[in-house]
Amino acid sequence: MLRHLNSSSQLPERVVVLGAGGFVGAAIAKRLEGDGADVARLTRRDVDLQATGAAETLAGLLSAADALVCVSAIAPVKNIGMLKDNLTIIETIAGALAAQPVAHVVNIGSDAVYADSESPLTESSCAAPGSLHGIMHLTREVMLREAAGEAPFATLRPTLIYGADDPHNGYGPNRFRRLASEGHDIVLFGKGEEQRDHVWVEDVAELAARMVLRKSEGELNAATGTVVSFHECAELVSGHFAEAIAIKTTPRSGPMPHNGYRPFDASATREAFGDFAYTQPTEGFAKVHAQLAAG
């Protein structure tokens, strides 16, 4: 669960967003800047977290009064090599924090840390990842929590993120939209019957910003509490285009991930931030389509 050390929103002296060149990091930096925060956007050009001496370089870019938002990662983790690369990144951040402690650490993690469950997942659900990606994120949480030392530490665990600037082309609304915009059919795995929770990147950025401003510690999932099938996602996305887009099914070559169902209980978000409401898929997909149409 999440606990706030600030009774109301307060701007820290500076916010350092590590990984600000990426999809999620850029959205978080933009959101904080919109509130007037002094944001240092660190990217690979500033410090290569896999390079020799990177911990010392990063430590030199931090100060004791900073709130550090850790987004940098190589994701999704698909093999042992990628896991090792991520461990190097985590070790670098931990080493920098040992050399130069900060005032607050917010880690952007993943719901992949949880074991599958037929019941809605909560922040207290069993952290027993069944994938290399989940193992990386759980290891990251443990290492960075320890490295934070006496500074408050918080982790935001988003589920599947979608948004206009997503570069990954992962299976789901982002890929479906790209296929449709190029005049291609939307091709589903199986019948697209898997039910998942999809969260808009701007909601993730909003929650991360609030955690910084309230100097939060603990854990929070970023999930709407609504599951939709991938077939429903395809229908919603295709409905934004004037010309009909074919939605095609394919034979499955293996079992459905997460047994085809991964629901979340979003009550902890309501408890932490009573005036926040998640953007539900129908509205969120339409907003992303409008953003892309506007250029």
C-alpha positions in Angstrom: 0.0 0.0 0.0 1.0 3.6 -0.5 1.7 6.1 2.3 2.2 9.8 1.9 4.8 11.7 3.9 3.5 15.1 2.5 0.0 15.9 3.7 -0.5 17.9 0.5 1.3 18.2 -2.9 4.7 19.9 -2.5 7.3 20.4 -5.2 10.7 18.9 -4.3 13.8 21.0 -4.9 14.4 19.1 -8.1 13.1 15.9 -9.8 15.6 13.7 -11.7 13.9 11.5 -14.2 16.3 8.7 -15.2 15.2 7.4 -18.5 13.4 10.6 -19.6 14.1 9.8 -23.3 11.7 6.8 -23.2 8.0 6.5 -23.7 7.0 6.5 -20.0 9.9 8.6 -18.7 9.1 11.4 -21.1 5.4 11.4 -20.1 6.4 11.6 -16.4 8.8 14.5 -17.0 6.2 16.4 -19.0 3.6 15.9 -16.3 5.9 17.2 -13.6 7.1 20.1 -15.6 3.4 21.0 -16.1 3.2 21.5 -12.3 6.2 23.8 -12.4 8.7 21.2 -11.1 12.4 21.7 -11.8 13.0 18.5 -13.8 16.4 17.1 -14.9 15.7 14.8 -17.8 18.5 12.2 -17.9 18.9 10.0 -21.0 21.6 7.7 -22.3 23.3 10.8 -23.8 23.9 12.0 -20.2 24.9 8.6 -18.7 25.1 5.2 -20.2 24.1 3.0 -17.3 25.9 0.0 -18.7 29.2 1.7 -19.2 32.2 1.3 -16.9 32.2 4.0 -14.3 28.5 4.8 -14.9 27.7 4.7 -11.1 30.2 7.5 -10.5 28.9 9.5 -13.4 25.3 9.2 -12.3 26.2 10.1 -8.7 27.8 13.3 -9.9 24.5 14.3 -11.5 22.5 13.8 -8.3 22.2 15.8 -5.1 20.9 15.2 -1.6 17.6 17.1 -2.1 16.6 15.3 -5.3 13.6 13.2 -5.9 14.8 10.4 -8.2 12.3 8.7 -10.6 13.9 5.5 -12.0 12.4 4.5 -15.3 15.5 3.3 -17.3 15.3 -0.4 -18.3 15.7 -2.6 -21.3 12.2 -4.0 -21.7 10.5 -6.3 -22.1 13.1 -8.8 -20.9 13.0 -11.7 -23.4 16.2 -13.7 -22.6 19.0 -14.1 -20.1 21.3 -11.6 -21.9 18.6 -8.9 -21.5 18.2 -9.8 -17.9 22.0 -9.5 -17.3 22.0 -6.1 -19.0 19.2 -4.9 -16.7 21.0 -6.1 -13.7 23.9 -4.0 -14.7 21.6 -1.0 -15.0 20.2 -1.7 -11.6 23.6 -2.1 -10.1 24.7 1.2 -11.5 21.7 3.1 -10.0 22.2 1.4 -6.7 25.9 2.3 -6.7 25.1 5.9 -7.5 22.6 6.1 -4.6 25.3 4.6 -2.3 27.7 7.3 -3.3 25.1 10.2 -3.4 21.9 9.5 -1.4 18.8 11.5 -2.4 15.6 12.6 -0.6 13.1 10.3 -2.3 13.2 7.4 -4.8 10.3 6.4 -7.0 10.7 3.3 -9.1 8.6 2.6 -12.2 8.2 -1.2 -12.2 5.7 -3.7 -13.6 2.7 -5.9 -12.6 4.8 -8.7 -14.0 6.2 -9.2 -10.4 2.9 -10.9 -9.5 2.0 -14.6 -9.8 -1.1 -15.4 -11.8 -4.4 -15.3 -10.0 -8.0 -15.9 -10.8 -8.9 -13.2 -8.2 -8.2 -9.5 -8.8 -4.6 -8.7 -8.1 -3.8 -6.1 -5.3 -0.6 -4.6 -4.0 -0.5 -7.3 -1.3 -0.8 -10.2 -3.9 2.0 -12.8 -4.0 5.1 -11.4 -5.7 6.2 -14.6 -7.5 7.1 -13.7 -11.1 6.8 -16.4 -13.7 8.9 -14.6 -16.4 12.3 -13.2 -16.8 10.7 -9.8 -17.2 9.0 -10.2 -13.8 12.2 -11.5 -12.2 14.0 -8.4 -13.4 11.4 -6.0 -12.0 11.2 -7.7 -8.6 15.0 -7.8 -8.4 15.0 -4.1 -9.3 12.5 -3.3 -6.6 14.5 -5.1 -3.9 17.9 -3.7 -4.9 16.7 -0.1 -5.3 14.7 -0.2 -2.0 17.9 -1.3 -0.2 20.0 1.3 -2.1 17.6 4.1 -1.1 18.7 3.7 2.5 16.9 6.0 4.8 15.1 7.8 1.9 11.4 7.0 1.3 11.0 4.5 -1.5 8.0 3.9 -3.7 7.2 1.6 -6.6 4.5 2.1 -9.2 3.6 -1.2 -10.9 1.8 -0.5 -14.2 0.0 -3.2 -16.2 -0.1 -3.0 -20.1 0.6 0.6 -21.1 -0.7 2.2 -24.3 -0.2 5.6 -25.7 0.5 7.7 -28.8 4.3 7.7 -28.5 4.8 4.0 -27.6 7.8 2.7 -29.6 7.5 -1.0 -28.8 4.7 -2.1 -31.2 3.7 -4.7 -28.6 0.7 -6.9 -29.1 -2.4 -4.9 -28.2 -4.0 -1.5 -28.9 -0.7 0.2 -30.0 0.1 -2.4 -32.6 -3.6 -2.7 -33.7 -3.7 1.0 -34.3 -0.5 1.0 -36.4 -1.8 -1.9 -38.5 -5.1 -0.2 -39.1 -3.5 3.2 -39.9 -1.4 1.4 -42.6 -4.4 -0.3 -44.1 -3.5 -3.7 -42.8 -5.7 -6.3 -41.2 -5.6 -6.7 -37.4 -4.3 -10.2 -36.7 -5.1 -11.7 -33.3 -3.5 -14.5 -31.4 -6.2 -17.2 -31.3 -9.5 -15.5 -31.1 -8.2 -12.6 -29.1 -10.1 -13.9 -26.1 -7.4 -13.1 -23.4 -8.7 -10.5 -21.0 -6.2 -7.9 -19.8 -6.2 -4.5 -18.1 -4.8 -1.7 -20.3 -3.6 1.6 -18.7 -3.0 4.9 -20.5 0.5 6.3 -20.3 -0.8 9.7 -19.2 -2.5 8.0 -16.2 0.7 6.3 -15.3 2.5 9.7 -15.5 -0.2 11.3 -13.4 0.2 8.7 -10.6 4.0 8.9 -10.7 3.9 12.7 -10.4 1.4 12.5 -7.5 3.7 10.0 -5.7 6.6 12.5 -6.1 4.6 15.5 -4.9 3.2 13.7 -1.9 6.6 12.0 -1.2 4.9 8.6 -1.2 6.4 5.3 0.0 5.2 1.8 -0.5 3.6 0.1 -3.5 0.9 1.0 -5.9 -0.5 -0.8 -9.0 -1.4 1.3 -12.1 -4.3 -0.6 -13.4 -7.9 0.5 -14.2 -9.7 -2.4 -12.7 -11.4 -3.1 -16.0 -10.4 -6.1 -18.2 -11.1 -6.2 -21.9 -10.3 -8.9 -24.4 -7.8 -8.3 -27.2 -10.7 -8.8 -29.6 -12.6 -6.0 -27.9 -9.4 -3.9 -28.1 -9.2 -4.5 -31.9 -12.9 -3.6 -32.4 -12.5 -0.4 -30.4 -9.4 0.6 -32.3 -10.8 -0.3 -35.7 -13.9 1.7 -35.0 -11.9 4.9 -35.1 -11.2 4.5 -38.8 -13.5 5.4 -41.7 -12.7 2.4 -43.8 -13.5 -1.1 -42.5 -10.6 -2.9 -40.9 -10.6 -6.7 -41.0 -10.0 -8.5 -37.7 -8.5 -11.9 -38.2 -8.0 -14.8 -35.9 -5.2 -17.3 -36.0 -4.5 -20.8 -34.5 -2.7 -20.6 -31.2 0.8 -22.2 -31.0 0.9 -22.3 -27.2 -1.0 -21.6 -24.0 -2.5 -18.2 -23.4 -0.3 -15.9 -21.2 -1.6 -15.6 -17.6 -4.2 -18.3 -18.4 -6.1 -15.7 -20.4 -7.2 -13.6 -17.5 -5.4 -11.0 -15.4 -7.7 -8.7 -13.4 -6.8 -6.0 -10.9 -8.5 -4.4 -7.9 -8.0 -0.6 -8.3 -9.2 0.3 -4.8 -5.7 1.1 -3.5 -5.5 3.9 -6.1 -8.8 5.4 -5.0 -7.6 5.2 -1.4 -4.3 6.9 -2.1 -5.6 9.6 -4.5 -9.3 10.0 -3.9 -9.8 12.6 -6.7 -8.1 10.5 -9.4 -10.1 8.4 -11.8 -8.5 6.0 -14.4 -9.2 6.6 -18.1 -11.2 3.6 -19.2 -10.2 1.8 -22.5 -13.1 3.2 -24.6 -12.2 6.8 -23.7 -8.5 6.2 -23.7 -8.2 4.6 -27.1 -10.3 7.4 -28.5 -8.0 10.0 -27.0 -4.9 8.3 -28.4 -6.5 8.2 -31.8 -7.3 11.9 -31.6 -3.7 12.7 -30.5 -2.2 10.8 -33.4 -4.7 12.4 -35.9 -3.7 15.8 -34.7 -0.1 15.0 -35.3 
